Amino acid sequence: MLDTLKRYCSLHATPGDEAEVFAALLRDWKAQGLDTRAFGSLAVCACPGERKKSDTLLLVAHADCPGFTVDTVQPDGEATVIPLGGIRQKEPADLMLKTASGLHPAHLERPPAASAPWLHGLPLRVTFPEPCPDLRKGDRLCWAPHWEEKDGLVTTPFLDNRSGCALVADWHARFAGLLPEFNVVVAATAMEEVNGFGAAVLARQVEADAVIVLDATYENKAQGIALGKGPVVTLSDASCILSPTLRDRLLASGVPLQTEVYNFSGTDARAFPQSGATMPVVPLLLPTRGNHGPREVCAVDDLTAWPAAIAALARTLFEPIP
């Protein structure tokens, strides 16, 4: 999976501008012989052409990552930007600007305060080592690419949520044998980091009997969430609340799982009950360090354990409740 993840973490996709990731997913899925669908610029999905007479599992990742959009272009050729999604970064950082002429290096001069008020506060100053004559209001910037593998850890921007995209990109080629008894639909959505519009469209377009939402979460010493201890099931956050009964069934699935409880933040899980759907929806997340920053870190062991955890959770969700 690391080769696929590295490829997806090199792509430039911010909320509302996910075309590069969507195009990569559609190519990968078609190469595996899957039927693909695109719902405008808001979501994509794929599944085998021949459907089984059984339950349907929807695996959904999101294609965007937090970034910035230009709000003013200064006479000196510099710019100010505002965030798209939550940015957690306390130091200046290298960025990549995407314009009509391609990608250009940039530098975030004044770092954010890493707090909720900042997200709706003052714009930030960005400079460019070379002139960008085609710079326009609304152009997008994201963290500069970086990739490092060391001591069983991967360091790169965009683990939230290119890790989920890499997993669904490879699902049928590498992991579908883990769930031969179910119809599996893989999907990715737009704008999870800002408003969830993509997941809302997907929830209305794809009929499923259970949904597993793939995303990233935070290392958290207080809750015992650590890298290398397995994927994380969200029991409660701003987008979902699982019952204690379902919690116990999932934790008895036979694979290592961590659990988290938050009353802030959330995932695409919210879109499915909001659409009126009644199927179970479970977020299964990758624990990371430095989430939403230019150097996110995850454990290779957690990436490796993710497919088996998905399969175990899927079978648990489709088991009759005693």
N, C-alpha and C positions, 0 to 999 in steps of 0.2 A: 504493500500500500504506500510505502514512502515515496516511490518514484511518482506515483499519481498525485500524492499530496504535494510534493515539491512543485509539480507542474501547475497545480491549481493555485498554490500560494504565490505564483509568479504573475497571476492575472490581476488586472486593474478593474475592480468592480465596487462601486460605492452605491448607497441607496438610490434607487431610481435609474441606475446606469449599470445594470448587471449583464449586458449583452455578451461580454467576453466569456463569462462563466457559463451562461446559458448555451452559447454556441459550442463550447468545449464539451459540455454534458451531452448535448444532442449528437455530436460526432461520436463520442465514446459509446453511447447507447446504440446508435445505428450500426456501429462496427460490431456490436455483439448480437445483431439481428433483432433488436427490440423494435416494437412499434412506438413511435414518439408522438407527443402532442405538445403544442405551445399555446398558451392562453394569453395572446397578445405579448406584452413585455412584462407580464406579472408572474408567470409561473410556467414551468415545463415539467413533463412527466414521461415515463416510459414503462412498458410492460411487454411480456411475450404476446405474440399474436394469438396463440391458442390459450384460452382460459380454462382452468380446471373448474369442476363443479364443487367448489369448496369456498372457504372464507377468503376474503381479500384483506391483505395487510398493506397499508400505505406507509412507506418510509419517506420522511420529508426533511430536507435540509434547507438552509437559506443561502442564497448566493451573494448577498451583499455583506460588506464589512463597514465599520465606522470609517468616515473620511471627512473631507472638507469640501466646501463649495465657495468659489470666489464671489464676494459680494461687492468689492470695489476694485477697480484697476487704477493705480496711482500714476500721475504724470511721469514719474521716474521709472516706470516699468515694473515697480513692485506691486503688491496686492495685499488686500486684507481678506480673510476667509472666516467663515463660521462653520461650526461642526455639523456633520450629519451623523447622528447617533452619538453615544457616549464615548468620549475620549478620555483615557486615563494615562496621562503623561505629564511629568513634572519638569522635564528638561527639554531644551531645544532638540529638534529631531529632523532627520532628512525625509523628504517627501518626494513623490513623483506627481507631476502635473500632467493631466491628459487634455490635450487640445486637438483641434482639427488636424494639425500637422504631426501629431504623434505625442510621445512621452518626453517630458523635460524634467531634469532634476530641479528640486526646490528645497527650501530650508524653512522650517517653522522657527521663527525668531523668538517670539514670546510664548512660553509654554502655558497651557491651561492650568487652572488651579486644582484640577481633579476633583471637582465637587459639583453637585447638582446645580447650584445657582449659576456656575460658569457656563453651563451648557446653553443657557438662554441669555448670556451676557455679552460682553464686548467682543468684537471681532479680533482676530489675531493677525499679526503681520507675517507675511511670507516674502522671502527674497529668492532671486534666481541667479545662479552663477553665470548664465548666459541670457541675453535678451530673448524675450518671447513675444514677438510682434503680433501674434495672433491671439494673445491672451484676451479672454472675454468673461464678462460676468456670467456666472453659472458653470464655468469650467470646474472640473473635479480634481481633487488631490487625495492621495492616500499615502500610507507609509512606504518608504523605499524598500524594495525587495531585499531580503536577507535570509540565508539558510545555513544552519549549522546542526550537525549531528555529533553528539559527544556524550559519553558515559550513559547511554541509554535514554538520552533526552533529545528532543528536537526543538530548536529555537528558530522562530520565523514569525513575521506578521501574519495576520489573517487566519490563525487557527480557528477563530470564531468568525465564519463557520465554514472555511474551506475544508476543514477536517470532515465535516458531514458531507460536503459535496464530493470529496474524494471517495468516501465510503459508498455513496449511492452510485457514483460513476463506475465503480468496479463490482457492484453487488452481483449482478448476474454472471459476470465472467468468473468470479472467484468464490462467491459465498452462497449463491442460490441453492446449492446442494444442501445447505443447512436447513432449508425450509421447503423441501420438495412437495409437501402436502398442501401448500397454500398458494393462492395467487398473490404475487408480490408486485406492487406498483412503487416505483422509485420516482422521487420528485424533488424539485427545488423551487424556492419562491423568491420574490423580490421584496425589498423594503422592510424586512423583519426588524431592522435596527431603528426604524423611524415610525412606522404606523401599521405594519402588518397587512397592507393591502394585498400583497401577493398570496398570502395564506388564505385570506378571505375568499379570493377567487378560486383557489385550488379546492377549498372545502366544498364549494358549490358545484364544482365540475367533476370531481372524482368520488365515486361511491366506494366506501371502504367499510369493513366490519371492525377494524381496529386501526389505530394510528400510533406510530412511534415517531416522535419528533427528535431529530438529531441536532445537537447544538453543542456549545462549549459553556463551561461554568468556571467558578473561581476556586482555586485552592483556598481552604479555610481551616485554620488550625482549631478554632473554637468548636467547629462542627466535626472535626476529624476528617475533613476532605483533604486528601493528599495525592500527589502524583504517584502513579505506579500501583495504586490499590484497586483499580478497576473503574469502569464507567459509573456515572452518578445518576440515580433516579431522583427527580425533583418531586418531593411529596407535597409541597405547597409553595406557591409564589404568586406573582401578580397575574399569572395566566392559567393556573390549574390548582386544584386541590384534590389529592387522592385520599380515598377512605383508608382508615386503618386496616380494614379487611383486605383491600387490594394491596396495600403495602406489605402485609404479611405474606400474601400469595406470591408477590414478586420476589421478596427476599428469600423465599423457599424454592426459587426456581433452579437452584443448583449451580449458579455461577457467582463469582465475587462481584458484589455491588456496593457502592456507597450511596448514602442518602443525604439530601439537603432540604432545608426549610428556609424560605425567605418570604418577606411580605413586600418586596420591591423587585423590580426587573421582571423578566418573563421571556417567553418563547412564542413560536407560532402556535403553540397548543391552544391559545385562547380563541383562535379563529374557528375551530370546529364546533364547540358548543354555541358560540355566538351566531353561527350560521343555522342553528337549529338541529344539528346532527346529534345523535345520541350514543354513538360508539365510544368505547373507552379510548382515551388519549393519554399517552404516557411520554414525558420527556426523558430521554436517555442521553446524558451529556458527557462530554469529554472534560475531565478536570485539567485546568490550565493555570499557569502562573503568568502574571502580567497581562491579563485579559484586556483587550481593546487598546493595547500599546504597540509600539514598533518591534518589541522583542517578546512575543508570547512563547511560552514553554509548555511542552507536554511530554509525557513518558511514552516511549515506543511500546512498552508493555500494555498500556491502556488502549492504544490504537489496535494492537494485536487482539486484545480481549473483546473489543467492541462487537464484531460479528456474532460470536457465540452468545454474548449477552443479549443481542437483538433476537436471536433465534429462541433463546430460553424465555424471554419476556413475551414473544409472540405466542408461543405455545401456552404460556400461562394465561394470557388474555383470552385465548379461544377455548380454554378448558371450561366445562360447565362448573358453575359455582355450587358447592355442596349445599 
